[in-house]
């Protein structure tokens, strides 16, 4: 089964059978459930919803199905067309809309697509509202509008530029110093909408841009998740072009990773660390990331006399914790920057602008900047269990074994040791425990993961 329904939206592969894949029928059902929930929530006959999409091959089809389902409910739609996730998030409050839908499967391969749902603030829905929408879809609980009450579609393709302008107007973004630095940057946008937005932003900042895979045609030239093994072309071109650095974004432009001038990965975890270091140096305060993110953010935050907090995994959880903690910056270790002065959503464009300002002020190379931060190494593994095993009992056993250490059960079980940590999370869909470890060397991180797997098997009796 490749249709995944969750409180944050619905995603699946295109084609196949209804209920098993993201078919046109499933798309209409879920869009209609969201629209029905929104009408009930707002008590408006004609709510307004912003819709935008990444450049996936299926995007145009899915968008037409979604928009016309909303129209059929009497909802007015603002069609952003090709857009980015953070652009849609910015557009919702600017349009004074009641909600938004982003059509993207983020870093998943091209056969996938998804509907991601926003509230009137342009933020992802919470668990309670997501559950209500799932129930409406399950029960086909929607009533469509009569002919005189249908909604309307208005096309507005100006929001990428508006988003860029809002980034450039941020108090910490120094366009003048960036222009003076005369940076040269290679951009890999994996042939999605980052190919529109990122070069446009960089050129406004006076950066010389070398475009790699920036045609928004949806034909991803490599696995779109911005990991080292997928970025060999970018690394080689950075060195060949003698560029100051390279950068890559995922298809919906909410994850950002850098390549140093020597072709080496800056480290996806360190995107947030570098941006936070810059922001905290200008506006002291607190930070938040999720439990599976690098300890380096905590170290940098404490260096600036701030308070670091960890949330459960998931952007909604990070945002909630950021609001509670009055964080000046936060995000996730997958390269997701959340900068509240702009909006509460992961945003690669603001990450790029903050990073460029930081680098221009430091007057150092990207590799030198990376070497200025604490070095941690991560290992990501999983253990497959048989369906008859109780995953919760196994996690509880691991917790008890390490009860003398600092343990968090906010999201699975995380054990903090003096110079390392291990985080265990169970899958919601299959008998799998995901294992994240971090230590001061890759060898130690890998060894901690192996030791953890051995311990889990012993507890499980396998």
N, C-alpha and C positions, 0 to 999 in steps of 0.2 A: 504494500500500500504506500503510495507516494502523495497522499493528501493529508496534510497535517493541520488540524484545527486547534487553535489555542486562543487564549485570552487576548493575545496581541495581534491576531489576524489569522489569515488562512494562506497556506502556501502549498504548492504541489507542482508536479510535472504536467506539461501540456499534453492533451490528448487522452485516449484511454476511456475507461468506463466511469460513468457518473458515480460519485461517492468514493471512488478510488484514486482519482486524479483531479487536477484542476481543469475541469471541462467547462464549456460555456454555461452549462446548467448550474454547476457548483458556483461559478463566478456570479451569476445572476442571483442565486439564492443568498449568497453571503452579502453582496452589495445591498440587496433588498432588506436583509436583516439589519444591517447597519443603518440604512436610511429610515427604517421603521422605528428603531431605537431612538434615533436622533429626533424624529418628529415627536415622539412621546416625551423625550427628555426636554426639548425646547418648547413644547406646546405651540409650535408654529405650523401653519399650513404649508408654508413655503420656506423651509430652512435653506441655508446656502452652504454648499460644500465645495472645497477646492480639490481638484484632482490633477495629479501629475505622475509622470512615469519615467523609468530609465529607458535605455535604448534596446531592450530585449526584442528579439524577433517577434515574439507574441504580444508585445506591449500595446500596439495599436488595436489589435482585436480585443484584448482584455479591457482596454480603456473604453472602447465604444460600448461594450457590454455593461461595464460598471456605470458609466455616465447615463446611459439610456434607462438602466434600471432605476437610478435615482430620479430621472425625469419622470418616469412612470409613476413614481410615488408623489409627485408634485414638488420635488426638490430642485432648486436652481443650482446649476453647476458652473464653476469657474474652471475652464480647461486650460491648464498651463502647458499641455503638450509635453515635449521632452523637457525634463527637469531633473532636479536632484532631491533626495530626501530632505536635507536641511532647507532647500529653497521652498519646498511645499510647507514646511514647518514655519518658516518666516512669513509666507504668504497668508496663512490662515488668519492671524490677528490683523494683519494689514488690510485684508479684505473685509474685516469684521464678520468673517464666516463662522458658521456654527460647528464646523468640523472639516476634516480633510482625509483623503485617501491617497496613499502613495502606492504605486504599482511597481513593485520591485521585489526580487528574491535576494537582494543584497549580494553576498559573495558566492551564492550558489551558481552552478553552471547554467548554460543558456537554455536548457530544456525546462528550467524552473521559472515560475513567476509567483507573485504573492500580492495580497491586499493588506497593507498596513494602515491602521486606523488611528486618526487623531481627534482630539477634542477641540473646543473653541480656542484654546490657548496655543494650538499647534503642537501639543504634546501627546505622546502615546497614551491610549486609554489605560485606566487602572484595571486591576483584576476583576473587580465587581462589575464594571460596565462591560468588559469583555465577555464575562460569563452570561450576562443578559442577552448579548447579541448572539452568542452560540445557542442559547435556548430558543430565541426567535427563529433562527435558521432551522433548528431541529424540528420545530413545530409548524414550520411554514406560516408563521404568525405575522403576515403582512397583508395590508389592504391597499390596493393601488388606486391612484387618483382617476377621476372621470375626465373626459376629454377636455373640458374647459379649465381644468385645474392642473394640467400637466406642467412640469417645470420647464426651464429654459437653459440652454447652454451658451455661455459667453466665453469666447476665446481671448486669453490674455497671455501673450508670450514675452512679457517684459520682466518677469520676475527674477530670472537669473541675473539680469543687470541690476535690478533693485537690491537683490541679495548682496551682490558684490559691492554696491555703493554703501550698504549698511556696514559691511566689513571694513571698508576703507575709512568710514567715519568713526570707527571705534577709537577711543582716546589713547589706547596703547599701540595702535598700528601707526607706525611712523613711515609714511610713504616716501617722504623726502630722503631719509637716511637709506632706505632700501634702494631708491633710484641711484643715489651716489655710489652705492656699493657695486653697481653694474654686474649683478649676478647673471650667470648662465645656468639654466636648469633644464634637465631632460624630464619630460612628462610622459608617463605611461598611464593612459586612461582606459585601458582594456576595451577600447572601441565602444564606450558608453557615454553617458552625458557629462562625465568629467572632462571629456574631450571638448565640450563646449565651454564649460564654466571655468576650468582651471587655467587654460591658456589665456582666456579673457581677463581673469583676475591678475595673472602674472604680468601681462603686457601693460595693464593699467598701472602697475607698480614699477615699470621700466625694466623688467627682467627679460633677458634674451631667452626665448623658449625654443627648445628642440622637441618637436612633437613625435611621439612614438605611440602608435595605436590610439589615435585621437579622433578617428572617424566614427561618429555615433551610429553605427549600423547594426549593433547587437551581435556581431560575429566575434566572440571573444577569442583572441589569438592564443591565450593560455588560460589555465585555471585562474578565475578572477579573484581568488582570495589572495591578498597581498602578503604572501609568505616568501621567504628567501628562494625556495626551490622553484618558484614560478616566475622569478624576476631576473633570469640570466640575461635576457636581451637588454633589459634596462641597465643592468650593471655594466655590461660590455659597452653600451653606447655612452654612458657617463664617462668612462675612461677614454674612449675614442674621441669624444667631443671636447675633452679636457674641461668638462663642466664643473661648476662649484658643487653641485649635488644633483641627484635624481629624486623624483617623487612618484608615487603611484597611489591611486585611489581605487576603491572597489566600484562596481557598476552604479551604485546610487550615491556615491561620494560622501559617505559618513565614516569611512575608515581611511586612514592616511599613514603611509610609511615612507621613510626616506632611505636613499642610498648615498653613502659618503662619496667624496670625490675620488677615492681609491677603488670604488666599485663594491665596497663591503656594505652590508646592511647596517644601518644606524640602529636598528632594532625596533620592531613595531611597538614593543612595550615602552620604548623611550621617547616616542612621539609625545605622549602626554607628559612625561617627566620633563622634557626640554621646555615645552610650552608652559608648564606649571612653574618651573624655575624662573622663567622670564616674568610671568604674571605676578608671582609672589614677591619678586624683587621690586616691583613697582607698586603693588597693592597688597600688602601683607594680609593674610587671612588663612582660611581653612581649605582643605581639599578632600575629595572623596573619589575612590575607585571601587571596583568590585573585589570580592575576596580572592579571585583568581588572578589579579593583576600584580605586577611587580612591587616588591618592597621598596624599590628605589624611589617611588613617589612619596612614601612615608619619610624616607631619609631627607629628601629635598625639602619637604614641607617643614620638617623639624629644624632644618638648617635655617629656614626663614622664620622660625619661632611660631609656626602655625600648628594647627591640630589636624591630624589625618584620621579619617574614619573609613571603614570598609563596609560596603553594602552587599546584599545578596546579588548574584549574577543577574544581569538584565538591565537594560537602559532605564526602564521605569523605576526600578529599585534604586539605581544610582541617583536619578533625579530627585526622588523622594528624600533620600538621605542628604543630598546637597542642600535642599531647601531647609531641612531640619537643622543642618550644621552650618548654615550660612556660608557655604563654600564659594570661594571666588573663582574656582576652576575645578573641574573634575572630569570623569570619563571612564573609559575602559581600556585595559591593556592591549586591546586589539587595534589600537590606533584611533580610537574614538575620542575626540575632544569636545567637551561640553563647557561652553563659556557663557554664563548666565547674563552677562551684560548685553549679549546679542539675543540668545534664546536658549531654552532648556532642551537641547537636542544635540546629538553628535554631529559635528560640522567640520569637514575637511578644509573648507575655504577659510574659516577663521583660524584653524590650525596652521595653515600655510602662511597667512599674514603675520601671525604672532611669531612663528618660527623665523621668518625672514627678518623681522625687526630685531629679534634676539641675536641672530647671526650677524646682522649688520652692526649692531652695537658692540658685540664681542670682538669683531674684526679677527676672527679665527676661522680655521677650516672646519668643516662638519665633523671630520674624524677627531680633531682636537676637542671640539665641543662634546662629542660622545665620550671621550676619554676623561672628561672632567667630572663625569657622574659615576656613582658607585656601580660596579659591575656585578650583575646577577645573571644567572643562567637558568632557563626553565626547561622542563621536560613534561610532555603531555602524553598520557597513556590511558588505557582503559582495560578493564577486566570483564570478560564475558562470563556470566553466571547462568546456571540452569534455572528455568522458570519456577521450579519448586523452592528455590532458596529465598529466604526473607532478607531483602537488601537492607531494610531498616535495622534488623537485628545485627547484621554484619557491621554496619556503620556504628551502631551503639557499642558493639564489642571493641571496635577500633578506638572509639572515644574513651572507653573505660581503661584500655591498655595505656593510654597516654594522658590519663587524668591529672597527672602531676605537672603536665605542661600547660601552656596557654592554649585553650581550646575554644573555638567558636562553633556554634551549631545553628547560626543564622541561616545558612544555606549548605546543607550536608554537614560535613565535619571538616574543620580546618584546624590543624595543629601547628602552632608556631614554636620552632626551636630557636636557639640563640642566633644561628647563622643560616637558617633554612626554614622552609615550611612545606607542608603537604596539605592539599585540599581535595577532599573526596565528595563527589556529587553523583547522585543516582540519576539515571535516565528516566524520563516520564513515560517512555514508550516501549522500553525493552529492558531485560534484566542485565543492565550494564552499570558498572561504577566507573565514572571518569576520574582520572587521577592526575592532578596537577602538582608539580613540585618545583621548588626554586632553591638554588644554593649558590655558593660563591664560585663554582666551576661547573662546567657541563657534566664532567665526570661524576661530581658529587650529586648533582640533580638527578642524573640517570640512576645512580646507585640508590638514592633515596626512593625513587620510583620502584626499582626492583625489590628493595626491602619491603616496601609497602604492599606490593602485590603478593609477596610471600606471606606476609602477616595476614592479609585478607583471606588468602586461600586456607591458611591454618585455622582462622576463626570460622570460616565456612565449612571446614572439614572436607576440603577437596584437594 
